[in-house]
Structures are given as C-alpha cells and as structure tokens.
Amino acid sequence: MSPIAMTTVSQTERRAMMESPDRFRELFGSFPTPVAIVTAMGADSTPFGFTSNAVCAVSAATPSLLISVGAGSRTLPAIVASQAFAVNFLSVEGQAASELFASKAADKFAHVDWEPSALAAGAPLLTDIALSYAECRIVSTTRVDDHWLFTARVEGTAVFPRVPLLYRRGEYSAWSSHHDASLPVLEGAL
C-alpha cells in the first residue's frame, strides 16, 4: 500500500475553512450518500415531498430516525400538520424523481406513482422507484439555525430487491457490490 500524502493545516486555517458554507458542503459532498425523497400529506390532502440525503438512523432498540428539513421547505407545513412523514430511499430507477423533487416544480406527484401510507398519515410511498421506505411518526422537533430536525419512530418499513441510488459531489451513481481492485480491503471494518 502506498503512503498517504499528509497536509498540515493550522488551527486558524481549519476554523476559517469550517466557517465557510462552501467548505462545509465540500466536506459532506466528499463521500457518497443514499438518496431519499421525504414525503408528507398536507392538511388539505395535498401530497408534498423533497429530495434529501440528510437522513440518519437514531436507534434500532426503538426503531427511529432523524431527518433535516429546511425552514423554507414547502413540505415543512405538511410534516408539522400531520406529525408524520415517509422516507423513500431511492433505487437507481428513482434518479429522475430525485431531480424532480429537488426542484421547485409545482405538482411533483403528477410525475410519479405513489400510494398513501396507512401508518404515516397518508404520506406518499414511492413503491415503484424505492429501494426501501420507512413510515414515521414524529417524537421530537428541534430548530437548528435554518433547519428543523425531526426525530421519528419508524412504524413500518418495506425493502425491495433493487440497486441503491447514491449521490456524491453533484453526481448520481449506482451501488456496486464488487470491490474496486485498486482499493485496499480494510480488515476489521464495520
């Protein structure tokens, strides 16, 4: 294995780098993440949703997860009103939907098939393009700067035999179960 080049960065430079929103985006764009569409049903039975890679498992003991929602999101009022949402983790078949739900398009659900969740207050389930989904009920809410964090209990799930969609540095890709021969295999990894 070849040695890794190390660069020394001073405390002041590190602080300045992390104070930059662009540097922060670079940090989180440097590794692949799963792509999800978070959905909720509005008080008037209008479906809402947005593309997200800010989903985190919280606990398996009491199955729960966390999502981050921008304070200006059009989906936020539906999540708050219903106190429920669905996280639709996308398969590669969902790339076009991911791009649509990341946009400001008016009627995003006119372009995808969906069914209402029985466990998450009617939140749309994207069963044709999902790798998996989680039907969730909110247990806590926290405001952090320009985002809201929702911790939710997972009430139901489904997993489909499809290839996961990933996102890194502004590009989509599919998960490959084959190891890249040029990369070292790490022993004792998770």
PAFINU-637772 format. One line per 10 residues: their letters; for each residue x, y, z of N, C-alpha, C, CB. Coordinates in nm, 3 decimals. Glycine has a CB too. Layout:
<kemars>
a) X Y Z X Y Z X Y Z X Y Z  ...
</kemars>
This chain:
<kemars>
mspiamttvs) 0.085 -0.117 0.000 0.000 0.000 0.000 0.090 0.123 0.000 -0.097 0.000 0.122  0.055 0.220 -0.083 0.137 0.341 -0.092 0.103 0.436 0.021 0.116 0.410 -0.229  0.201 0.519 0.064 0.176 0.613 0.173 0.077 0.721 0.131 0.308 0.678 0.219  0.003 0.772 0.227 -0.095 0.877 0.202 -0.027 1.011 0.225 -0.220 0.861 0.294  -0.046 1.102 0.130 0.013 1.236 0.144 -0.060 1.311 0.254 0.005 1.315 0.009  0.014 1.368 0.345 -0.045 1.442 0.457 -0.019 1.590 0.439 0.013 1.393 0.593  -0.119 1.671 0.464 -0.106 1.815 0.458 -0.133 1.870 0.597 -0.202 1.877 0.353  -0.050 1.959 0.642 -0.068 2.020 0.773 -0.144 2.151 0.756 0.069 2.044 0.843  -0.249 2.165 0.835 -0.332 2.284 0.831 -0.335 2.341 0.973 -0.477 2.253 0.778  -0.311 2.473 0.983 -0.309 2.536 1.116 -0.450 2.543 1.175 -0.248 2.678 1.106
qterrammes) -0.458 2.565 1.308 -0.586 2.581 1.378 -0.667 2.693 1.314 -0.564 2.611 1.529  -0.603 2.806 1.285 -0.671 2.921 1.228 -0.727 2.887 1.090 -0.577 3.041 1.219  -0.647 2.818 1.007 -0.695 2.779 0.874 -0.812 2.682 0.885 -0.581 2.715 0.794  -0.805 2.587 0.979 -0.914 2.492 0.999 -1.043 2.564 1.037 -0.877 2.388 1.106  -1.034 2.657 1.131 -1.150 2.732 1.175 -1.210 2.810 1.059 -1.113 2.826 1.291  -1.127 2.875 0.980 -1.173 2.954 0.866 -1.241 2.864 0.762 -1.056 3.031 0.801  -1.184 2.744 0.740 -1.242 2.652 0.642 -1.382 2.609 0.685 -1.153 2.529 0.624  -1.401 2.579 0.813 -1.529 2.529 0.859 -1.632 2.640 0.874 -1.512 2.459 0.990  -1.588 2.765 0.877 -1.682 2.875 0.883 -1.742 2.905 0.747 -1.615 2.999 0.938  -1.688 2.848 0.643 -1.735 2.871 0.508 -1.843 2.768 0.470 -1.618 2.865 0.408
pdrfrelfgs) -1.962 2.815 0.431 -2.065 2.720 0.386 -2.019 2.635 0.267 -2.191 2.796 0.348  -1.939 2.693 0.178 -1.889 2.614 0.065 -1.798 2.502 0.112 -1.814 2.705 -0.035  -1.714 2.531 0.209 -1.623 2.429 0.263 -1.702 2.319 0.334 -1.521 2.493 0.360  -1.808 2.358 0.404 -1.894 2.262 0.472 -1.961 2.170 0.369 -2.000 2.335 0.558  -2.012 2.229 0.259 -2.073 2.149 0.152 -1.970 2.056 0.089 -2.136 2.241 0.043  -1.847 2.105 0.075 -1.740 2.021 0.019 -1.714 1.900 0.110 -1.610 2.104 0.002  -1.714 1.924 0.240 -1.694 1.816 0.336 -1.799 1.707 0.317 -1.698 1.870 0.480  -1.927 1.746 0.318 -2.033 1.646 0.308 -2.057 1.596 0.167 -2.160 1.703 0.362  -2.002 1.663 0.068 -2.010 1.614 -0.069 -1.898 1.518 -0.103 -2.007 1.730 -0.165  -1.802 1.500 -0.011 -1.683 1.420 -0.041 -1.707 1.270 -0.031 -1.572 1.459 0.051
fptpvaivta) -1.819 1.228 0.024 -1.847 1.084 0.034 -1.988 1.056 -0.019 -1.832 1.035 0.183  -2.010 0.937 -0.072 -2.142 0.906 -0.127 -2.247 0.889 -0.017 -2.136 0.779 -0.212  -2.368 0.933 -0.048 -2.479 0.918 0.045 -2.596 0.855 -0.028 -2.519 1.055 0.106  -2.683 0.786 0.046 -2.806 0.739 -0.017 -2.894 0.860 -0.050 -2.882 0.639 0.075  -2.984 0.842 -0.145 -3.074 0.949 -0.186 -3.215 0.909 -0.143 -3.067 0.975 -0.341  -3.285 1.002 -0.081 -3.421 0.974 -0.036 -3.514 1.087 -0.080 -3.427 0.957 0.118  -3.640 1.054 -0.092 -3.745 1.154 -0.107 -3.830 1.144 0.018 -3.831 1.133 -0.240  -3.834 1.255 0.094 -3.916 1.262 0.215 -4.052 1.316 0.173 -3.848 1.352 0.325  -4.158 1.248 0.214 -4.292 1.287 0.174 -4.383 1.303 0.295 -4.351 1.184 0.078  -4.486 1.385 0.278 -4.588 1.405 0.383 -4.718 1.447 0.315 -4.542 1.512 0.488
mgadstpfgf) -4.828 1.424 0.384 -4.959 1.465 0.332 -5.001 1.593 0.403 -5.065 1.352 0.352  -5.037 1.693 0.324 -5.080 1.820 0.380 -5.218 1.811 0.443 -5.080 1.926 0.273  -5.254 1.911 0.521 -5.383 1.915 0.590 -5.500 1.909 0.493 -5.393 2.040 0.676  -5.481 1.958 0.370 -5.587 1.957 0.269 -5.576 1.836 0.175 -5.582 2.086 0.187  -5.501 1.733 0.218 -5.480 1.609 0.141 -5.398 1.630 0.014 -5.614 1.548 0.102  -5.315 1.734 0.013 -5.220 1.756 -0.096 -5.088 1.692 -0.057 -5.203 1.908 -0.127  -5.030 1.607 -0.146 -4.901 1.547 -0.113 -4.786 1.645 -0.134 -4.878 1.421 -0.198  -4.686 1.636 -0.047 -4.566 1.718 -0.057 -4.443 1.629 -0.044 -4.565 1.830 0.052  -4.328 1.675 -0.097 -4.206 1.598 -0.083 -4.085 1.673 -0.133 -4.217 1.468 -0.155  -3.968 1.629 -0.088 -3.842 1.689 -0.130 -3.732 1.582 -0.128 -3.805 1.808 -0.038
tsnavcavsa) -3.631 1.603 -0.209 -3.515 1.514 -0.213 -3.423 1.548 -0.097 -3.439 1.527 -0.348  -3.370 1.442 -0.034 -3.284 1.462 0.084 -3.176 1.356 0.091 -3.368 1.460 0.212  -3.061 1.397 0.139 -2.959 1.299 0.179 -2.925 1.320 0.326 -2.831 1.311 0.089  -3.011 1.397 0.395 -2.991 1.425 0.538 -3.087 1.340 0.620 -3.013 1.577 0.568  -3.063 1.209 0.619 -3.142 1.113 0.695 -3.042 1.032 0.778 -3.229 1.019 0.600  -3.077 1.009 0.903 -2.984 0.941 0.993 -3.059 0.841 1.081 -2.908 1.042 1.081  -3.007 0.719 1.091 -3.062 0.623 1.186 -3.030 0.672 1.326 -3.004 0.480 1.162  -3.126 0.661 1.418 -3.106 0.705 1.556 -3.092 0.585 1.649 -3.223 0.794 1.602  -3.186 0.492 1.641 -3.182 0.377 1.731 -3.254 0.258 1.669 -3.245 0.412 1.866  -3.199 0.139 1.691 -3.267 0.016 1.650 -3.348 -0.040 1.765 -3.165 -0.088 1.600
atpsllisvg) -3.312 -0.003 1.889 -3.385 -0.054 2.007 -3.531 -0.012 2.001 -3.320 -0.002 2.138  -3.556 0.115 1.977 -3.688 0.167 1.943 -3.668 0.227 1.806 -3.745 0.273 2.051  -3.697 0.152 1.699 -3.660 0.199 1.565 -3.699 0.345 1.542 -3.725 0.111 1.458  -3.596 0.425 1.520 -3.619 0.568 1.499 -3.513 0.625 1.407 -3.620 0.643 1.634  -3.549 0.736 1.343 -3.457 0.804 1.253 -3.475 0.953 1.266 -3.477 0.759 1.107  -3.387 1.027 1.200 -3.387 1.172 1.206 -3.379 1.226 1.064 -3.270 1.225 1.293  -3.456 1.329 1.036 -3.446 1.400 0.908 -3.421 1.547 0.936 -3.574 1.381 0.821  -3.361 1.614 0.839 -3.337 1.757 0.846 -3.416 1.823 0.734 -3.184 1.790 0.835  -3.494 1.926 0.769 -3.581 1.994 0.672 -3.553 2.143 0.677 -3.732 1.964 0.702  -3.524 2.202 0.562 -3.501 2.346 0.555 -3.622 2.425 0.600 -3.463 2.386 0.414
agsrtlpaiv) -3.600 2.535 0.672 -3.709 2.615 0.725 -3.798 2.671 0.614 -3.654 2.729 0.809  -3.746 2.685 0.493 -3.824 2.737 0.381 -3.887 2.629 0.294 -3.738 2.823 0.296  -3.873 2.504 0.333 -3.927 2.394 0.253 -4.079 2.399 0.244 -3.883 2.260 0.311  -4.134 2.377 0.124 -4.279 2.373 0.109 -4.339 2.248 0.171 -4.317 2.380 -0.039  -4.255 2.148 0.203 -4.302 2.025 0.268 -4.313 2.041 0.418 -4.208 1.909 0.235  -4.241 2.137 0.476 -4.238 2.156 0.621 -4.378 2.169 0.683 -4.157 2.278 0.654  -4.467 2.253 0.630 -4.600 2.264 0.692 -4.677 2.132 0.693 -4.682 2.369 0.619  -4.661 2.051 0.590 -4.730 1.921 0.585 -4.676 1.826 0.691 -4.716 1.857 0.446  -4.544 1.828 0.711 -4.483 1.743 0.814 -4.533 1.787 0.952 -4.327 1.750 0.808  -4.533 1.917 0.976 -4.577 1.970 1.105 -4.725 1.939 1.129 -4.551 2.121 1.113
asqafavnfl) -4.809 1.961 1.029 -4.953 1.940 1.045 -4.988 1.792 1.068 -5.027 1.991 0.923  -4.923 1.703 0.995 -4.956 1.559 1.003 -4.881 1.488 1.115 -4.926 1.491 0.872  -4.770 1.550 1.160 -4.683 1.488 1.260 -4.633 1.351 1.213 -4.758 1.474 1.395  -4.619 1.337 1.082 -4.576 1.211 1.021 -4.511 1.239 0.886 -4.697 1.112 1.005  -4.432 1.142 0.840 -4.370 1.151 0.708 -4.322 1.012 0.667 -4.252 1.252 0.708  -4.288 0.999 0.539 -4.226 0.876 0.489 -4.090 0.913 0.431 -4.316 0.805 0.382  -3.993 0.825 0.451 -3.863 0.840 0.387 -3.854 0.730 0.283 -3.744 0.831 0.492  -3.850 0.769 0.157 -3.840 0.677 0.044 -3.696 0.676 -0.005 -3.939 0.717 -0.071  -3.618 0.575 0.037 -3.480 0.563 -0.010 -3.487 0.512 -0.154 -3.394 0.466 0.081  -3.417 0.580 -0.245 -3.433 0.553 -0.387 -3.342 0.445 -0.441 -3.412 0.676 -0.463
svegqaasel) -3.397 0.372 -0.538 -3.318 0.281 -0.619 -3.272 0.360 -0.742 -3.402 0.152 -0.660  -3.189 0.299 -0.826 -3.141 0.370 -0.945 -3.257 0.412 -1.036 -3.044 0.282 -1.023  -3.369 0.342 -1.028 -3.486 0.380 -1.108 -3.544 0.513 -1.063 -3.592 0.272 -1.100  -3.501 0.565 -0.949 -3.556 0.688 -0.894 -3.477 0.813 -0.923 -3.569 0.674 -0.750  -3.375 0.806 -1.006 -3.291 0.924 -1.030 -3.372 1.042 -1.087 -3.178 0.889 -1.126  -3.457 1.018 -1.187 -3.536 1.128 -1.244 -3.628 1.189 -1.138 -3.619 1.078 -1.365  -3.685 1.105 -1.053 -3.771 1.156 -0.946 -3.689 1.238 -0.846 -3.842 1.039 -0.873  -3.567 1.195 -0.817 -3.480 1.269 -0.727 -3.457 1.410 -0.781 -3.346 1.196 -0.707  -3.428 1.420 -0.909 -3.405 1.550 -0.971 -3.532 1.635 -0.968 -3.357 1.533 -1.116  -3.648 1.573 -0.993 -3.775 1.645 -0.990 -3.806 1.697 -0.850 -3.888 1.554 -1.038
faskaadkfa) -3.789 1.612 -0.749 -3.822 1.651 -0.612 -3.719 1.746 -0.551 -3.835 1.528 -0.525  -3.603 1.760 -0.614 -3.504 1.859 -0.572 -3.535 1.996 -0.632 -3.362 1.814 -0.612  -3.628 1.999 -0.727 -3.663 2.124 -0.796 -3.778 2.195 -0.723 -3.702 2.096 -0.942  -3.816 2.308 -0.776 -3.929 2.386 -0.724 -4.055 2.359 -0.807 -3.896 2.538 -0.724  -4.060 2.250 -0.882 -4.178 2.216 -0.964 -4.303 2.218 -0.879 -4.161 2.077 -1.031  -4.414 2.260 -0.939 -4.538 2.277 -0.865 -4.604 2.145 -0.827 -4.635 2.359 -0.945  -4.630 2.058 -0.922 -4.702 1.933 -0.892 -4.611 1.813 -0.918 -4.831 1.922 -0.977  -4.521 1.789 -0.826 -4.422 1.682 -0.841 -4.488 1.545 -0.848 -4.323 1.686 -0.727  -4.598 1.526 -0.778 -4.661 1.394 -0.770 -4.737 1.356 -0.897 -4.754 1.390 -0.652  -4.755 1.449 -0.990 -4.818 1.418 -1.118 -4.726 1.331 -1.204 -4.856 1.547 -1.193
hvdwepsala) -4.598 1.325 -1.166 -4.498 1.255 -1.247 -4.449 1.125 -1.186 -4.382 1.345 -1.270  -4.504 1.085 -1.072 -4.463 0.959 -1.008 -4.587 0.884 -0.958 -4.365 0.986 -0.890  -4.577 0.752 -0.957 -4.683 0.670 -0.897 -4.658 0.662 -0.747 -4.688 0.527 -0.960  -4.763 0.668 -0.669 -4.748 0.659 -0.524 -4.874 0.603 -0.462 -4.716 0.797 -0.464  -4.859 0.556 -0.339 -4.974 0.511 -0.262 -4.963 0.572 -0.122 -4.981 0.354 -0.255  -5.078 0.599 -0.059 -5.073 0.662 0.073 -5.034 0.562 0.182 -5.208 0.724 0.106  -4.955 0.608 0.275 -4.916 0.527 0.389 -5.032 0.516 0.487 -4.792 0.586 0.459  -5.058 0.394 0.531 -5.160 0.373 0.634 -5.105 0.403 0.773 -5.213 0.228 0.629  -4.972 0.407 0.787 -4.910 0.423 0.918 -4.850 0.562 0.941 -4.803 0.321 0.936  -4.837 0.641 0.835 -4.775 0.774 0.846 -4.868 0.882 0.790 -4.639 0.777 0.772
agaplltdia) -4.993 0.878 0.832 -5.091 0.983 0.800 -5.103 1.011 0.650 -5.053 1.110 0.871  -5.097 0.906 0.568 -5.115 0.922 0.425 -4.993 0.968 0.348 -5.222 1.017 0.401  -4.878 0.978 0.411 -4.755 1.021 0.341 -4.734 0.932 0.218 -4.631 1.015 0.436  -4.701 0.991 0.103 -4.683 0.912 -0.018 -4.566 0.813 -0.011 -4.663 1.004 -0.135  -4.594 0.689 -0.050 -4.493 0.584 -0.062 -4.465 0.563 -0.210 -4.540 0.450 0.006  -4.338 0.573 -0.249 -4.298 0.566 -0.390 -4.250 0.424 -0.421 -4.185 0.670 -0.422  -4.340 0.329 -0.415 -4.305 0.187 -0.420 -4.243 0.143 -0.552 -4.427 0.104 -0.394  -4.268 0.214 -0.663 -4.212 0.174 -0.793 -4.065 0.210 -0.809 -4.292 0.237 -0.904  -4.017 0.307 -0.733 -3.879 0.354 -0.750 -3.796 0.344 -0.622 -3.879 0.498 -0.799  -3.859 0.299 -0.515 -3.789 0.295 -0.386 -3.705 0.168 -0.373 -3.889 0.302 -0.271
lsyaecrivs) -3.592 0.183 -0.308 -3.512 0.069 -0.262 -3.576 0.018 -0.133 -3.361 0.109 -0.240  -3.623 0.115 -0.053 -3.691 0.085 0.072 -3.764 0.210 0.116 -3.591 0.035 0.183  -3.852 0.193 0.214 -3.915 0.311 0.272 -3.939 0.288 0.420 -4.046 0.343 0.201  -3.950 0.400 0.493 -3.982 0.399 0.635 -4.100 0.491 0.657 -3.859 0.444 0.722  -4.203 0.439 0.724 -4.321 0.517 0.759 -4.302 0.565 0.903 -4.453 0.432 0.743  -4.308 0.696 0.924 -4.262 0.754 1.051 -4.364 0.846 1.116 -4.136 0.831 1.028  -4.360 0.847 1.250 -4.440 0.937 1.334 -4.342 1.020 1.419 -4.542 0.857 1.426  -4.359 1.149 1.421 -4.266 1.240 1.489 -4.274 1.224 1.641 -4.295 1.386 1.450  -4.156 1.219 1.705 -4.150 1.215 1.851 -4.083 1.340 1.910 -4.074 1.090 1.897  -4.000 1.408 1.830 -3.942 1.534 1.878 -3.900 1.621 1.761 -3.821 1.506 1.970
ttrvddhwlf) -3.894 1.751 1.789 -3.860 1.851 1.689 -3.761 1.949 1.750 -3.988 1.926 1.638  -3.658 1.985 1.672 -3.557 2.080 1.719 -3.524 2.176 1.606 -3.430 2.006 1.768  -3.518 2.304 1.635 -3.477 2.405 1.537 -3.327 2.426 1.551 -3.555 2.539 1.557  -3.254 2.417 1.439 -3.111 2.445 1.435 -3.086 2.541 1.318 -3.026 2.313 1.421  -3.060 2.666 1.350 -3.036 2.770 1.250 -3.149 2.773 1.147 -2.900 2.748 1.180  -3.118 2.741 1.021 -3.217 2.749 0.914 -3.282 2.614 0.881 -3.154 2.807 0.790  -3.273 2.519 0.973 -3.331 2.386 0.952 -3.408 2.338 1.074 -3.220 2.285 0.917  -3.499 2.247 1.050 -3.571 2.175 1.156 -3.528 2.031 1.152 -3.725 2.188 1.139  -3.499 1.975 1.270 -3.465 1.833 1.282 -3.585 1.762 1.343 -3.336 1.811 1.370  -3.628 1.654 1.278 -3.739 1.575 1.326 -3.688 1.435 1.359 -3.855 1.569 1.222
tarvegtavf) -3.704 1.395 1.483 -3.676 1.258 1.523 -3.810 1.187 1.521 -3.606 1.249 1.666  -3.812 1.068 1.461 -3.940 0.998 1.444 -3.926 0.849 1.471 -3.994 1.020 1.303  -4.033 0.793 1.520 -4.042 0.649 1.541 -4.081 0.586 1.408 -4.146 0.613 1.655  -4.011 0.481 1.370 -4.041 0.409 1.245 -4.153 0.310 1.275 -3.913 0.336 1.187  -4.267 0.332 1.212 -4.386 0.249 1.235 -4.397 0.132 1.139 -4.511 0.334 1.225  -4.337 0.147 1.021 -4.344 0.040 0.920 -4.234 0.059 0.817 -4.481 0.037 0.851  -4.195 -0.050 0.754 -4.090 -0.044 0.651 -4.121 -0.146 0.542 -3.950 -0.072 0.712  -4.055 -0.127 0.429 -4.051 -0.226 0.322 -3.917 -0.212 0.254 -4.170 -0.208 0.220  -3.863 -0.323 0.207 -3.735 -0.325 0.135 -3.756 -0.404 0.007 -3.618 -0.387 0.223  -3.706 -0.351 -0.105 -3.724 -0.412 -0.236 -3.589 -0.455 -0.293 -3.795 -0.315 -0.332
prvpllyrrg) -3.586 -0.561 -0.373 -3.458 -0.609 -0.430 -3.414 -0.525 -0.551 -3.472 -0.757 -0.472  -3.366 -0.406 -0.523 -3.323 -0.313 -0.628 -3.184 -0.260 -0.596 -3.425 -0.196 -0.644  -3.124 -0.193 -0.692 -2.990 -0.135 -0.676 -3.002 0.005 -0.616 -2.915 -0.130 -0.814  -2.929 0.034 -0.507 -2.936 0.165 -0.443 -2.882 0.279 -0.529 -2.861 0.162 -0.312  -2.947 0.395 -0.519 -2.900 0.517 -0.583 -2.814 0.594 -0.483 -3.020 0.605 -0.634  -2.697 0.639 -0.527 -2.605 0.716 -0.443 -2.581 0.853 -0.505 -2.471 0.640 -0.424  -2.535 0.948 -0.421 -2.507 1.083 -0.467 -2.376 1.128 -0.405 -2.622 1.180 -0.430  -2.287 1.185 -0.489 -2.157 1.234 -0.441 -2.108 1.344 -0.535 -2.053 1.118 -0.433  -2.070 1.456 -0.475 -2.014 1.570 -0.550 -2.099 1.608 -0.671 -1.872 1.537 -0.595  -2.229 1.612 -0.651 -2.319 1.657 -0.757 -2.350 1.554 -0.864 -2.261 1.774 -0.822
eysawsshhd) -2.309 1.429 -0.843 -2.335 1.325 -0.943 -2.401 1.203 -0.880 -2.204 1.283 -1.011  -2.488 1.141 -0.957 -2.553 1.018 -0.916 -2.471 0.899 -0.960 -2.695 1.009 -0.973  -2.483 0.790 -0.885 -2.421 0.664 -0.926 -2.500 0.550 -0.862 -2.270 0.658 -0.886  -2.472 0.430 -0.908 -2.536 0.310 -0.854 -2.436 0.240 -0.763 -2.585 0.215 -0.967  -2.487 0.178 -0.659 -2.404 0.099 -0.570 -2.352 -0.021 -0.646 -2.483 0.054 -0.443  -2.226 -0.053 -0.630 -2.166 -0.172 -0.689 -2.124 -0.264 -0.575 -2.045 -0.137 -0.781  -2.165 -0.389 -0.583 -2.127 -0.483 -0.478 -1.988 -0.541 -0.502 -2.229 -0.596 -0.469  -1.927 -0.503 -0.614 -1.792 -0.551 -0.645 -1.689 -0.453 -0.591 -1.773 -0.571 -0.797  -1.588 -0.505 -0.523 -1.484 -0.418 -0.470 -1.394 -0.371 -0.583 -1.402 -0.491 -0.362  -1.352 -0.246 -0.576 -1.256 -0.191 -0.671 -1.121 -0.254 -0.637 -1.252 -0.032 -0.665
aslpvlegal) -1.062 -0.326 -0.729 -0.936 -0.397 -0.706 -0.821 -0.302 -0.671 -0.898 -0.479 -0.829  -0.834 -0.173 -0.710 -0.726 -0.079 -0.682 -0.731 -0.025 -0.538 -0.731 0.037 -0.780  -0.840 -0.051 -0.467 -0.854 -0.003 -0.329 -0.822 -0.115 -0.231 -0.998 0.051 -0.304  -0.756 -0.081 -0.121 -0.726 -0.183 -0.022 -0.852 -0.227 0.053 -0.623 -0.131 0.077  -0.859 -0.353 0.089 -0.969 -0.402 0.170 -0.930 -0.378 0.316 -1.000 -0.553 0.141  -1.017 -0.313 0.391 -0.987 -0.282 0.530 -1.032 -0.395 0.621 -1.052 -0.152 0.572  -0.941 -0.451 0.693 -0.973 -0.559 0.786 -1.036 -0.500 0.911 -0.846 -0.641 0.821  -1.131 -0.570 0.966 -1.194 -0.526 1.089 -1.290 -0.410 1.070 -1.089 -0.488 1.187  -1.325 -0.379 0.946 -1.419 -0.270 0.921 -1.558 -0.311 0.967 -1.420 -0.231 0.772  -1.644 -0.211 0.983 -1.782 -0.236 1.025 -1.839 -0.344 0.941 -1.867 -0.109 1.016
</kemars>
